[in-house]
């Protein structure tokens, strides 16, 4: 499908936008359209160094998307943005309790502390 991995100004992909918006259904459709999936596709970074997983974790609405992205076994839960913030730290700042639970349960607490707020 043309355009599903296109980047807007700032490096945002449709998958990143859907994940940040908390649209688990859209994330699922985009994952299907991106098949075959690869770590490269799922871990593309925007201008702030955030992947779709990091953007979902950092959104109060993104909990279901975090779980969906992690189920691919390709999204890197230990990734950090350009400021050194990991998924767990971003989820905590956003009050995204669903993402915190998913990340913690998956034992990805390694990236809990970022260098900047």
C-alpha distances in whole Angstrom, upper triangle without the diagonal:
4,6,6,9,11,14,17,20,22,19,17,14,12,13,17,17,16,19,21,21,22,19,19,17,14,14,14,11,9,11,10,6,8,10,12,13,16,18,17,14,16,19,18,20,21,24,26,25,23,21,19,21,24,23,23,26,28,27,29,26,24,26,24,21,23,24,20,19,23,22,19,22,20,21,24,26,29,27,29,28,30,33,33,32,30,29,32,34,31,31,35,35,32,34,31,33,31,29,32,33,30,30,34,34,31,34,32,35,35,33,36,37,36,38,38,37
4,6,8,8,12,14,18,19,17,16,12,12,13,16,17,17,19,21,21,23,20,21,19,16,16,16,13,11,13,13,9,10,12,14,15,17,19,17,14,17,19,17,19,19,22,25,24,23,20,19,22,24,23,23,27,28,27,30,27,25,27,26,22,24,26,22,21,24,24,21,24,22,22,25,27,29,27,28,27,29,32,32,32,30,29,32,34,31,31,35,35,32,35,32,34,32,30,33,34,31,32,35,35,33,36,33,36,36,34,36,37,35,37,37,37
4,5,5,8,10,14,16,13,12,9,8,11,13,13,14,16,18,19,20,18,19,18,14,14,16,13,10,13,13,10,10,13,15,15,17,18,16,13,15,17,14,16,16,19,21,21,20,17,16,20,21,20,20,24,24,24,27,24,22,25,24,20,22,24,21,19,23,23,21,23,21,20,23,25,27,25,26,24,26,29,29,29,28,26,30,31,28,28,32,32,29,32,29,32,30,28,31,32,30,30,33,34,32,34,31,34,34,31,33,34,32,34,33,33
4,6,9,11,15,16,13,11,7,6,8,11,11,11,13,16,16,17,15,16,15,11,11,12,10,7,9,10,7,7,10,13,12,14,15,14,10,12,14,12,15,15,18,20,19,17,15,13,16,19,17,17,21,22,21,24,22,19,22,20,17,19,20,17,16,19,20,17,20,17,17,20,22,24,22,23,22,24,27,27,26,25,23,27,28,25,25,29,29,27,29,26,29,26,24,28,29,26,26,30,30,28,30,28,30,31,28,30,32,30,32,32,31
4,7,10,13,14,10,9,6,7,8,10,11,12,14,16,17,18,17,17,17,14,12,14,13,9,10,12,9,7,11,12,11,12,13,11,8,10,11,9,12,12,15,18,16,15,13,12,15,17,16,17,20,21,21,24,22,20,22,21,17,19,20,18,15,18,19,17,19,16,15,18,20,22,19,21,20,21,24,25,24,23,22,25,26,24,25,28,28,26,29,26,29,26,24,27,29,26,25,29,29,27,29,26,29,29,26,28,30,28,30,29,29
4,7,10,11,9,8,6,7,10,11,12,13,15,16,18,19,18,19,19,16,15,17,15,12,14,15,12,11,15,16,15,15,16,13,11,13,14,11,12,12,14,17,16,16,14,13,17,18,17,18,22,22,22,25,23,21,24,23,20,21,23,21,18,22,23,20,22,19,18,20,22,24,21,22,20,21,24,25,25,24,23,27,28,25,26,29,29,27,30,27,30,28,26,29,31,28,27,31,32,30,32,29,31,31,28,30,31,29,30,29,29
4,7,8,5,5,5,8,10,10,10,13,15,15,17,19,18,20,20,17,16,18,17,14,16,18,15,14,17,18,17,17,17,14,12,13,13,10,10,8,11,13,13,13,12,12,16,16,15,17,20,20,20,23,22,20,23,23,19,20,23,21,19,22,23,21,23,20,18,19,21,23,19,20,17,18,21,22,22,22,21,25,25,22,24,27,26,24,28,26,29,28,25,28,30,27,27,30,32,29,31,28,29,29,26,28,28,26,27,26,26
4,6,5,5,6,9,11,11,10,13,15,15,16,19,19,21,21,17,17,20,19,16,18,20,18,17,20,22,20,20,20,17,15,16,16,12,12,9,10,13,14,14,14,14,17,17,15,17,20,19,19,23,22,20,24,24,20,22,25,23,21,24,26,24,26,23,20,22,23,25,21,21,18,18,21,23,23,23,22,26,26,22,24,27,26,24,27,26,29,28,26,28,31,29,28,31,33,31,33,29,31,31,27,29,29,26,27,26,26
4,5,7,9,12,14,13,12,16,17,16,18,21,21,23,24,21,20,23,23,19,21,24,21,20,24,25,23,23,22,19,17,18,17,14,12,9,9,12,14,14,15,16,19,18,16,19,21,20,20,23,23,22,25,26,23,24,27,26,23,26,28,27,28,25,22,23,25,25,22,21,17,17,20,22,22,23,23,26,26,22,25,27,25,24,28,26,30,29,27,29,32,30,29,33,34,33,34,30,31,31,27,29,29,25,26,24,24
4,6,9,12,14,11,12,15,16,15,17,20,20,22,24,21,20,23,23,19,21,24,22,20,24,25,23,22,20,18,16,17,15,12,10,6,5,8,10,11,12,13,17,15,13,17,19,17,18,21,21,20,23,24,21,21,25,24,21,24,27,25,26,23,20,21,22,22,18,17,14,13,16,18,18,20,20,23,22,19,22,24,22,21,25,24,27,27,24,26,29,28,26,30,32,30,31,27,28,28,24,25,25,22,22,21,21
4,6,10,11,9,10,14,14,14,16,19,19,21,22,19,17,20,20,17,18,21,19,17,20,21,19,18,17,14,13,13,12,9,7,4,6,9,9,9,10,11,14,14,12,15,18,17,18,21,21,19,22,23,19,20,23,22,19,21,24,22,23,20,17,18,19,20,16,16,13,13,16,18,18,19,19,22,22,19,21,24,23,22,25,24,27,26,23,25,28,26,25,28,30,28,29,25,27,26,23,25,24,22,22,21,22
4,7,8,6,7,10,11,10,12,15,15,17,18,15,14,17,17,14,15,18,17,15,19,20,18,18,17,14,12,12,12,9,8,5,8,10,10,9,9,9,12,12,10,13,15,15,15,18,18,16,19,20,16,17,20,19,16,19,22,20,21,19,16,17,18,20,16,16,14,15,17,19,18,18,17,21,21,18,19,22,21,19,23,21,24,23,21,23,26,24,23,26,28,26,27,24,26,26,22,24,24,22,23,22,22
4,5,5,6,9,10,11,12,14,14,15,16,13,11,14,14,10,12,15,13,12,15,17,15,15,15,13,10,10,11,8,9,8,11,13,12,11,9,8,12,13,11,13,16,16,16,19,18,16,19,18,15,16,19,17,14,18,19,18,19,17,15,17,18,20,17,17,16,17,20,21,20,19,18,22,22,19,20,24,23,21,24,22,25,23,21,23,26,23,23,26,27,25,27,24,26,26,23,25,26,24,25,24,24
4,5,5,6,8,10,11,12,11,13,13,9,9,12,11,8,10,13,11,11,14,17,15,16,16,15,11,11,13,11,12,11,14,16,16,13,11,9,13,14,12,12,16,16,15,18,16,14,17,17,13,15,18,15,14,17,19,17,20,17,15,18,19,22,19,20,18,20,23,23,22,21,19,22,23,20,20,24,23,21,23,21,24,22,20,23,25,23,23,26,27,25,28,25,27,28,25,26,28,26,28,27,26
4,5,5,6,9,10,11,10,10,11,8,6,9,9,6,8,11,10,9,13,15,12,13,13,13,9,8,10,10,11,11,15,15,15,12,9,6,9,12,10,10,13,14,14,17,15,12,15,14,10,12,14,12,10,14,15,13,16,14,12,15,16,19,16,18,17,19,21,22,20,18,16,19,21,18,18,22,22,19,21,19,21,19,17,20,22,19,19,23,24,22,24,22,24,24,22,23,25,24,26,25,25
4,6,5,6,9,10,10,11,13,11,9,12,13,10,11,15,14,13,16,18,15,15,14,13,11,9,10,9,9,8,12,12,12,9,7,4,8,9,6,8,11,11,11,14,13,11,13,14,10,11,14,13,11,14,16,15,17,15,12,14,15,17,14,15,13,16,18,18,17,16,14,17,18,15,15,19,18,16,19,16,19,18,15,18,21,18,18,22,23,21,23,20,22,22,20,21,22,20,23,22,21
4,5,5,6,9,9,11,13,10,9,13,13,11,13,16,15,15,18,20,18,18,18,17,14,13,14,12,12,11,13,14,14,11,10,8,11,11,8,9,12,12,11,14,12,10,14,14,11,13,16,15,13,17,19,18,20,18,16,17,18,20,18,18,16,18,20,21,19,18,16,19,20,16,16,20,19,16,19,17,20,18,17,20,22,20,20,24,25,24,26,23,24,25,22,23,24,22,25,23,22
4,6,5,6,5,8,9,6,6,10,10,9,11,14,13,14,17,19,17,18,18,18,15,13,15,14,14,14,17,17,17,14,12,8,11,12,9,8,12,13,11,13,10,9,12,11,8,11,14,12,11,15,16,16,19,18,15,18,18,21,19,19,18,21,22,23,20,19,17,19,20,17,16,20,20,17,18,16,19,17,15,19,20,18,19,23,23,22,25,22,24,26,23,24,25,24,26,25,24
4,5,5,6,7,10,8,6,10,12,10,11,14,15,14,17,19,16,17,16,17,14,11,13,13,13,13,16,15,15,11,10,6,7,9,7,5,9,10,8,11,9,6,9,9,6,8,11,9,9,12,14,14,16,15,12,15,14,17,16,16,16,19,20,20,17,16,13,15,17,14,13,17,17,14,16,13,15,14,12,15,17,15,15,19,20,19,21,19,20,22,19,20,22,21,24,23,21
4,5,8,10,12,11,10,13,15,13,15,18,18,18,21,22,19,20,19,19,16,14,14,14,13,12,15,14,14,11,10,7,9,9,5,4,8,7,6,9,7,6,9,11,8,10,13,13,12,15,17,17,19,18,15,16,15,18,16,16,15,17,18,19,16,15,12,15,15,12,11,15,14,11,14,11,15,14,12,15,17,16,16,19,21,20,22,20,21,22,19,19,20,19,22,20,19
4,6,9,11,10,10,13,14,14,15,18,18,19,22,24,21,22,21,22,19,16,18,17,17,15,18,17,18,14,14,11,12,12,9,8,11,10,7,9,6,7,10,11,9,11,14,14,14,17,19,19,21,21,18,20,19,21,20,20,18,21,22,22,19,19,16,18,18,15,14,17,16,13,15,13,16,14,14,17,19,18,18,22,23,23,25,22,23,25,22,22,24,23,25,23,21
4,6,9,9,8,11,13,13,14,17,18,18,21,23,20,22,21,22,19,16,18,18,18,17,20,19,19,16,14,11,11,12,10,7,10,10,7,8,5,4,7,7,6,9,11,11,12,14,16,17,19,19,16,18,17,20,19,20,19,22,23,23,20,18,15,16,18,15,13,16,16,13,14,11,13,11,11,15,16,15,16,19,20,20,22,20,22,24,21,21,23,23,26,24,22
4,5,5,6,9,10,11,12,14,15,16,19,21,19,21,21,21,18,16,18,19,19,19,22,21,21,17,16,12,13,15,12,9,13,14,11,12,8,7,10,8,7,11,12,10,12,15,16,16,19,19,17,20,19,22,21,22,22,25,26,26,23,21,18,19,21,18,16,20,20,16,17,14,16,14,14,17,18,17,18,21,22,21,24,23,24,26,24,24,26,26,29,27,26
4,5,5,6,9,10,10,12,14,15,17,19,17,19,19,20,17,15,17,18,19,20,23,22,22,18,16,12,12,15,13,10,13,15,13,13,10,8,9,6,5,9,9,7,9,12,12,13,16,17,15,18,17,21,21,22,22,25,26,26,23,21,17,19,21,18,16,20,21,18,18,15,16,13,13,16,17,14,16,20,19,19,22,21,23,25,23,24,26,26,29,28,27
4,5,5,6,9,10,11,12,14,16,18,17,20,20,22,18,16,19,20,21,22,25,25,24,21,18,14,15,18,16,13,16,18,16,17,13,12,13,9,9,12,12,9,12,15,14,15,18,18,17,21,21,24,24,25,25,28,30,29,26,24,21,23,25,22,20,23,24,21,22,18,19,16,16,20,20,18,20,23,22,22,25,24,26,28,27,27,30,30,33,32,30
4,5,5,6,8,10,10,12,14,17,16,18,19,19,16,14,17,17,19,19,22,22,22,19,16,12,14,17,15,13,16,18,16,17,13,12,14,11,9,13,14,11,12,15,15,15,18,18,17,20,20,24,22,24,23,26,28,28,25,23,20,23,25,22,20,24,24,21,22,19,21,18,17,21,22,19,21,24,24,23,26,25,27,29,26,27,30,29,32,31,29
4,6,5,6,9,10,10,13,15,13,15,15,16,13,11,14,15,16,17,20,20,19,16,13,9,11,14,12,10,14,16,14,16,13,10,12,10,7,10,11,8,8,12,12,11,15,14,13,16,17,20,19,21,20,23,25,25,22,20,17,20,22,19,18,22,22,20,21,17,19,16,15,19,19,17,18,21,21,20,23,21,24,25,23,24,27,26,29,28,27
4,5,5,6,9,10,11,13,12,15,16,17,14,12,16,17,19,20,24,24,22,19,16,12,13,17,16,13,16,19,17,19,15,13,14,11,9,11,11,7,9,12,11,10,14,14,14,17,18,22,21,23,23,27,28,28,25,23,20,22,24,22,20,24,25,22,23,20,21,18,17,20,20,17,19,22,21,20,23,22,25,27,25,26,29,29,32,31,30
4,5,5,6,9,10,13,12,16,17,18,14,14,17,18,20,21,24,25,24,21,17,14,16,19,18,16,19,21,20,21,18,16,17,14,12,15,15,11,12,15,14,13,17,16,16,20,21,24,23,25,25,28,30,30,28,25,23,25,27,25,23,27,28,25,26,23,24,21,20,24,24,21,22,26,25,24,27,26,28,30,28,29,32,31,34,34,33
4,5,5,6,9,11,10,13,15,15,11,11,14,14,16,17,21,22,20,18,14,11,14,17,15,14,18,20,18,21,18,15,17,15,12,14,15,11,11,14,14,12,16,15,14,18,19,22,21,23,22,25,27,27,25,23,21,24,26,23,22,26,27,24,25,22,24,21,20,23,24,21,22,25,25,23,26,24,27,28,26,28,30,29,32,31,30
4,5,5,7,9,7,10,12,13,9,9,12,13,16,18,21,22,20,18,14,11,13,16,16,14,17,20,19,21,18,16,16,14,11,13,13,9,9,12,11,9,12,11,11,15,17,20,19,21,22,25,27,26,24,22,20,22,25,22,22,25,26,24,25,22,24,20,19,22,22,19,20,23,23,21,24,22,25,26,24,26,29,28,31,31,30
4,5,5,8,8,12,14,15,12,12,16,17,20,21,25,26,24,21,18,15,16,20,19,18,21,23,22,24,21,19,19,17,14,16,16,12,12,15,13,11,14,14,15,18,20,23,23,25,25,28,31,30,28,26,23,26,28,26,25,29,30,28,29,25,26,23,22,25,25,22,23,26,25,23,26,25,28,29,28,30,32,32,35,35,34
4,5,8,9,12,15,15,11,12,16,16,19,20,23,25,23,21,18,15,17,20,20,19,22,24,23,25,23,20,21,19,16,18,18,15,14,17,16,14,17,15,16,20,22,25,23,26,25,28,31,30,29,27,24,27,30,27,27,30,31,29,30,27,29,26,24,27,28,24,25,29,28,26,29,27,30,31,29,31,33,32,35,35,35
4,6,6,9,11,11,8,9,13,12,16,17,21,22,20,19,15,13,15,18,18,18,21,23,23,25,23,20,21,19,16,17,18,14,13,15,15,12,15,13,13,17,19,22,20,23,23,25,28,27,26,24,22,26,28,25,25,29,30,28,29,26,28,25,23,26,27,23,23,27,27,24,27,25,28,28,27,29,31,30,32,33,33
3,5,8,11,12,9,11,14,15,18,21,24,25,23,21,18,16,17,21,21,20,23,25,25,27,25,22,23,20,17,18,18,15,13,16,14,11,14,12,14,17,20,23,22,25,25,28,30,29,28,26,24,27,29,28,27,31,32,30,31,28,29,26,24,27,27,24,24,28,27,24,27,25,29,29,28,30,33,32,34,35,35
4,7,10,11,9,11,14,15,19,21,25,26,23,22,18,17,18,21,22,21,24,26,27,29,27,23,24,22,19,19,19,16,14,16,15,11,13,11,14,17,20,22,21,24,25,28,30,29,29,26,24,27,30,28,28,32,33,31,33,29,30,27,25,28,28,24,24,28,27,24,26,25,28,28,28,30,33,32,34,35,36
4,7,8,7,7,11,12,16,18,22,23,20,18,15,14,14,18,19,18,20,23,23,26,24,20,21,19,16,16,16,13,11,13,12,8,10,8,10,13,16,19,18,21,22,24,27,26,25,22,21,24,26,25,24,28,29,28,29,26,27,24,22,25,25,21,21,24,24,21,23,21,25,25,24,26,29,28,31,32,32
4,5,5,6,9,10,14,17,20,21,18,17,13,13,14,17,18,18,20,22,24,26,25,21,22,20,17,17,17,15,12,13,13,9,10,7,9,11,14,16,15,18,20,22,25,23,23,20,19,22,25,24,24,27,29,28,29,26,27,25,22,24,25,21,20,24,23,20,22,20,23,23,22,25,27,26,29,30,30
4,5,5,6,8,12,15,18,19,15,14,11,12,12,14,16,17,18,20,22,25,24,20,20,20,16,15,16,15,11,11,13,9,9,5,6,8,11,13,12,15,16,19,21,20,19,17,16,19,22,21,21,25,26,25,27,24,25,23,20,22,23,19,18,21,21,18,19,17,20,19,18,21,23,23,25,26,27
4,6,5,6,10,13,16,17,14,13,10,12,13,15,16,17,19,21,22,25,24,21,22,22,18,17,19,17,13,14,16,13,12,9,9,10,14,15,12,15,16,17,21,20,20,18,18,21,23,21,23,26,27,26,28,25,27,25,22,24,25,22,21,24,24,21,22,20,22,21,20,23,24,23,25,26,27
4,6,6,9,12,16,17,14,13,10,10,12,14,15,16,18,19,20,24,22,19,20,19,16,16,17,15,12,14,15,12,13,9,9,11,14,16,14,16,16,18,22,21,20,19,18,21,23,21,22,25,26,25,27,24,26,24,21,23,25,21,20,24,24,21,23,20,23,23,21,24,25,24,26,27,27
4,6,9,12,15,16,13,11,7,7,8,11,12,12,14,16,17,20,19,16,17,16,12,12,14,12,8,10,12,9,10,7,5,8,11,13,11,14,14,17,20,19,18,16,14,18,20,18,18,22,23,21,23,21,22,20,17,20,21,18,17,20,21,18,20,17,20,20,18,20,22,21,24,24,25
4,6,10,13,13,10,8,5,7,8,9,11,12,14,15,17,20,20,16,18,18,14,13,15,14,10,11,14,12,12,8,6,7,10,11,8,11,11,14,16,15,15,13,13,16,18,16,17,21,21,21,23,20,22,21,17,19,21,18,16,20,21,18,19,16,18,18,16,18,20,18,21,21,22
4,7,10,11,9,8,6,8,10,11,11,14,15,16,18,21,21,18,19,20,16,15,18,17,13,15,17,15,15,12,10,10,13,14,11,12,11,13,16,16,16,15,15,19,19,17,19,22,22,22,24,22,24,23,20,22,24,21,19,23,24,21,23,19,21,21,18,21,22,20,21,22,23
4,7,7,5,5,5,8,10,9,10,13,14,14,16,20,20,17,19,20,17,16,19,18,15,16,19,17,18,14,12,11,13,14,10,10,8,10,13,13,13,13,13,17,17,15,17,21,20,19,23,21,24,23,19,21,24,21,19,23,25,22,23,19,21,20,17,19,19,17,18,18,19
4,5,5,5,7,9,12,10,10,13,15,14,15,19,19,17,20,21,17,17,20,20,17,19,22,20,21,18,15,15,16,16,13,12,9,10,13,14,14,15,15,18,18,15,18,21,19,19,22,21,24,23,20,22,25,23,21,24,27,25,25,22,23,22,19,20,20,18,19,18,18
4,5,7,10,12,15,13,12,16,17,15,17,21,21,20,22,24,21,20,24,23,20,22,25,24,24,21,18,17,18,18,14,13,9,8,11,14,14,16,17,20,19,16,19,22,20,20,23,22,26,26,23,24,27,26,24,27,29,27,27,24,24,23,20,21,21,17,18,17,17
4,6,9,12,13,10,10,14,14,12,15,18,19,18,20,22,19,18,22,22,19,21,24,23,23,20,17,16,16,16,12,10,6,6,8,10,11,12,14,17,15,13,16,18,16,17,20,20,23,23,20,21,24,23,21,24,26,25,25,21,21,20,17,18,17,14,14,13,14
4,7,10,11,9,10,13,14,13,15,19,20,18,20,21,18,17,20,20,17,18,22,20,20,17,14,13,14,13,9,7,4,5,8,9,10,11,12,15,15,13,16,18,17,17,21,20,23,23,19,20,23,22,19,22,24,22,22,19,19,18,15,17,16,13,14,14,15
4,7,8,5,6,10,10,10,12,16,16,14,16,18,15,13,17,17,14,15,19,18,18,15,12,11,11,12,8,7,5,7,10,10,9,9,9,13,13,10,13,16,15,15,18,16,19,19,16,17,20,18,16,19,22,20,20,17,17,17,14,15,15,13,15,14,15
4,5,5,6,9,10,11,12,16,16,13,15,16,12,11,14,14,11,12,15,14,14,12,8,9,10,11,8,9,8,11,13,13,12,10,10,13,14,12,13,17,17,16,19,17,19,18,15,17,19,17,15,18,20,18,19,16,17,17,14,16,17,15,18,17,18
4,6,5,6,9,10,11,14,13,10,12,12,9,9,12,11,8,11,13,12,14,12,8,10,10,13,11,12,11,14,16,16,14,12,10,14,15,12,13,17,17,15,18,15,17,16,13,16,18,15,14,18,19,17,19,16,18,19,16,17,19,18,20,20,19
4,5,5,6,9,10,13,12,9,10,11,8,6,9,9,6,8,11,11,12,10,7,8,7,10,9,10,11,14,16,15,12,10,7,10,12,10,10,14,15,14,15,13,15,13,10,12,14,12,11,14,16,14,15,12,14,15,13,14,16,16,19,19,18
4,5,5,6,9,12,12,10,11,13,10,8,12,13,10,11,15,15,15,13,10,9,8,10,8,8,8,11,12,11,9,7,5,9,10,7,8,12,12,11,14,12,14,14,10,12,15,13,11,14,17,15,16,13,14,14,11,12,13,12,15,15,15
4,5,5,6,10,10,8,10,12,10,9,13,13,11,13,16,16,17,16,12,12,12,13,11,11,10,13,14,14,11,10,8,11,12,8,9,13,12,10,13,11,15,14,11,13,16,15,14,17,19,18,19,16,17,18,15,15,16,15,17,16,15
4,5,5,8,7,4,7,8,6,6,9,10,9,11,14,15,16,15,12,13,11,14,13,13,13,16,17,16,13,12,9,11,12,9,8,12,12,10,12,9,12,11,8,11,13,12,12,15,17,16,18,15,16,18,15,15,17,16,19,19,17
4,6,8,8,6,7,9,8,6,10,12,10,11,14,16,16,16,12,12,10,12,12,12,12,15,15,14,11,9,6,7,9,6,5,8,9,8,9,7,9,9,6,8,11,10,9,12,14,14,15,12,13,15,12,12,14,14,17,16,15
4,7,9,7,9,12,11,10,13,15,14,15,18,19,20,19,15,15,13,14,13,12,11,14,13,13,10,9,7,9,8,5,5,8,7,5,8,7,11,11,9,10,14,13,12,15,17,17,18,15,15,16,13,12,14,13,15,14,12
4,5,5,8,11,10,10,13,15,14,16,18,20,21,20,17,17,15,17,16,15,14,17,17,17,14,13,10,12,12,8,7,10,9,6,8,7,10,11,9,11,14,14,14,17,19,19,20,18,18,20,17,16,17,16,19,17,15
4,6,7,10,11,11,14,15,16,17,20,21,23,23,19,20,17,20,19,18,18,20,20,20,16,15,13,13,13,10,8,9,9,5,6,5,8,9,9,11,13,14,14,16,18,19,21,19,19,21,18,17,18,18,21,19,16
4,6,8,8,10,12,13,14,16,18,20,21,21,18,20,18,20,20,20,19,22,22,22,18,17,14,15,15,12,10,13,13,9,9,7,10,9,9,12,14,14,15,17,19,19,21,20,20,23,20,19,21,21,24,22,20
4,6,5,6,9,10,10,12,14,16,18,18,15,16,14,17,17,17,17,20,20,20,16,15,11,12,14,11,9,12,13,10,10,7,10,8,7,11,12,11,12,15,16,16,19,17,18,20,18,17,19,19,22,21,19
4,5,5,7,9,10,11,13,15,16,17,15,16,13,17,17,18,18,22,22,21,17,15,11,11,14,12,9,11,13,10,10,6,7,5,4,8,9,8,10,12,13,14,16,15,16,19,17,16,19,19,23,22,20
4,5,5,6,9,10,11,13,15,16,14,16,15,18,18,20,20,24,24,23,20,18,14,14,17,15,12,15,17,14,14,10,10,7,7,11,11,9,11,14,14,14,17,16,18,21,19,19,22,23,26,26,24
4,5,5,6,8,10,11,13,14,11,14,13,16,16,18,18,21,22,21,18,16,12,14,16,14,12,16,17,14,15,11,13,10,8,12,13,10,12,15,15,15,17,16,18,20,18,19,21,21,25,24,23
4,5,5,6,9,10,12,12,9,11,9,13,13,15,16,19,20,19,16,13,9,11,13,12,10,13,15,13,14,10,11,8,6,9,10,7,8,12,12,11,14,12,14,16,15,15,18,18,22,22,21
4,6,5,6,9,10,12,10,12,11,14,15,18,19,23,23,22,19,15,12,13,16,15,12,15,18,16,16,12,12,9,7,10,9,6,8,11,11,10,13,12,15,17,16,17,20,21,25,25,24
4,5,5,7,10,11,10,13,12,16,16,19,20,24,25,23,21,18,14,16,19,17,15,18,20,18,18,15,15,12,10,14,13,10,12,15,14,13,16,15,18,20,19,20,23,23,27,27,26
4,5,6,8,8,6,9,9,13,13,16,17,20,22,20,18,15,12,14,17,16,14,18,20,18,19,15,16,13,11,14,14,11,11,15,15,12,15,14,17,18,17,18,21,21,24,25,24
4,5,6,7,6,8,7,11,12,15,17,21,22,20,18,14,11,13,16,16,14,17,20,18,19,15,16,13,10,13,12,9,9,12,11,9,12,11,14,15,15,16,20,20,24,25,24
4,5,8,8,11,11,15,16,19,21,25,26,24,21,18,15,16,20,19,17,21,23,22,22,18,18,14,13,15,14,10,11,14,13,10,14,13,17,18,18,20,23,24,27,28,28
4,5,7,10,11,15,15,19,20,24,25,24,22,18,16,18,21,20,19,23,25,23,24,20,21,18,15,18,17,14,14,17,16,13,16,15,19,20,19,21,24,25,28,29,29
4,6,8,9,12,14,17,19,23,24,22,21,17,15,17,20,20,19,22,24,24,24,21,21,18,16,17,17,13,13,15,14,11,13,13,16,17,17,19,22,23,26,28,28
4,6,9,11,12,15,17,20,22,20,19,16,15,17,20,19,19,22,24,23,25,21,22,20,17,19,19,15,14,17,17,14,15,14,17,17,17,19,22,22,25,26,27
4,6,9,9,12,14,17,19,17,16,13,11,14,17,16,16,19,21,20,21,18,19,17,14,16,17,13,12,15,16,13,14,12,15,15,14,17,19,19,22,23,23
4,5,5,9,12,15,17,14,13,10,9,12,15,14,15,18,19,19,21,18,19,18,14,15,17,14,11,14,15,12,13,10,13,12,11,14,16,16,19,20,21
4,6,9,11,15,16,13,11,8,6,9,11,12,12,14,16,17,18,15,16,15,11,12,13,11,8,11,12,9,10,6,9,9,8,11,13,14,17,18,19
4,6,10,13,14,11,10,6,7,9,11,12,13,15,17,18,19,17,18,17,14,13,15,13,10,12,14,11,10,7,8,7,6,9,11,11,14,16,18
4,7,10,11,9,8,6,7,10,11,11,13,16,16,17,19,18,19,19,15,15,17,15,12,15,17,14,14,10,12,10,8,11,12,11,13,15,16
4,7,7,5,5,4,7,10,10,10,12,14,14,16,18,17,19,19,16,15,18,17,14,16,19,17,16,12,12,11,7,10,10,8,10,12,13
4,5,5,5,7,9,12,11,10,13,15,14,15,18,17,20,20,17,17,20,19,16,19,22,20,19,15,15,14,11,12,12,9,10,10,12
4,6,7,10,12,15,13,13,16,18,16,18,21,21,23,24,20,21,24,23,20,22,25,23,22,19,18,17,13,15,13,10,10,10,12
4,6,9,12,14,11,11,15,16,14,16,19,19,22,23,20,19,23,23,19,21,24,23,22,18,17,16,12,13,11,7,6,6,9
4,6,10,12,10,10,14,14,14,16,19,19,21,22,18,17,21,20,17,18,22,20,19,15,14,12,9,10,8,5,5,7,10
4,7,8,6,6,10,11,10,12,15,15,17,18,15,14,17,17,14,15,19,18,17,13,12,11,7,8,7,4,6,7,8
4,6,5,6,9,10,11,12,14,13,15,16,12,11,15,14,11,12,15,14,13,9,9,8,5,6,7,6,10,11,11
4,6,5,6,9,10,11,12,10,12,12,8,8,12,11,8,10,13,12,12,9,9,10,7,7,9,9,13,13,13
4,5,5,6,9,10,10,9,10,11,8,6,9,9,6,8,11,11,10,8,6,8,6,5,8,9,13,13,13
4,5,5,6,9,10,10,11,13,10,9,12,13,10,11,15,15,14,11,9,10,7,5,6,6,10,10,9
4,5,5,6,9,8,11,12,9,9,13,13,11,13,16,16,16,13,12,13,10,8,9,8,11,11,9
4,5,5,6,5,7,9,6,6,10,10,9,11,14,14,14,12,11,14,11,9,11,11,15,14,12
4,5,5,6,7,10,9,7,10,12,11,11,14,16,15,13,11,14,12,9,10,11,14,13,11
4,6,8,10,13,11,10,14,15,14,15,18,19,19,16,14,16,13,11,11,11,13,11,8
4,5,9,11,10,10,13,15,14,15,18,19,19,17,16,18,15,13,14,14,16,14,11
4,6,9,9,8,11,13,13,14,17,18,19,17,16,19,16,14,15,16,18,17,14
4,6,5,6,9,10,11,12,14,16,17,15,15,17,15,14,16,16,19,18,16
4,5,5,6,9,10,10,12,14,15,15,14,17,16,14,16,18,21,20,18
4,5,5,6,9,10,11,12,14,14,14,18,17,15,18,19,23,23,20
4,5,5,6,8,10,11,12,11,12,15,13,12,15,16,20,20,18
4,6,5,6,8,10,11,10,9,13,12,10,13,15,18,19,17
4,6,5,6,8,10,10,10,14,14,13,16,18,22,22,21
4,6,5,6,9,9,10,14,13,13,17,18,22,23,22
4,6,5,6,5,7,10,10,10,13,15,19,20,19
4,5,5,6,6,9,10,9,13,16,19,21,20
4,5,8,9,12,13,13,17,19,23,24,24
4,6,8,11,12,13,17,19,22,24,24
4,5,8,10,11,14,17,20,22,22
4,5,7,8,11,14,17,19,19
4,5,5,9,12,15,17,17
4,6,8,10,13,16,17
4,6,7,11,13,14
4,7,10,12,12
4,7,9,10
4,6,7
4,7
4
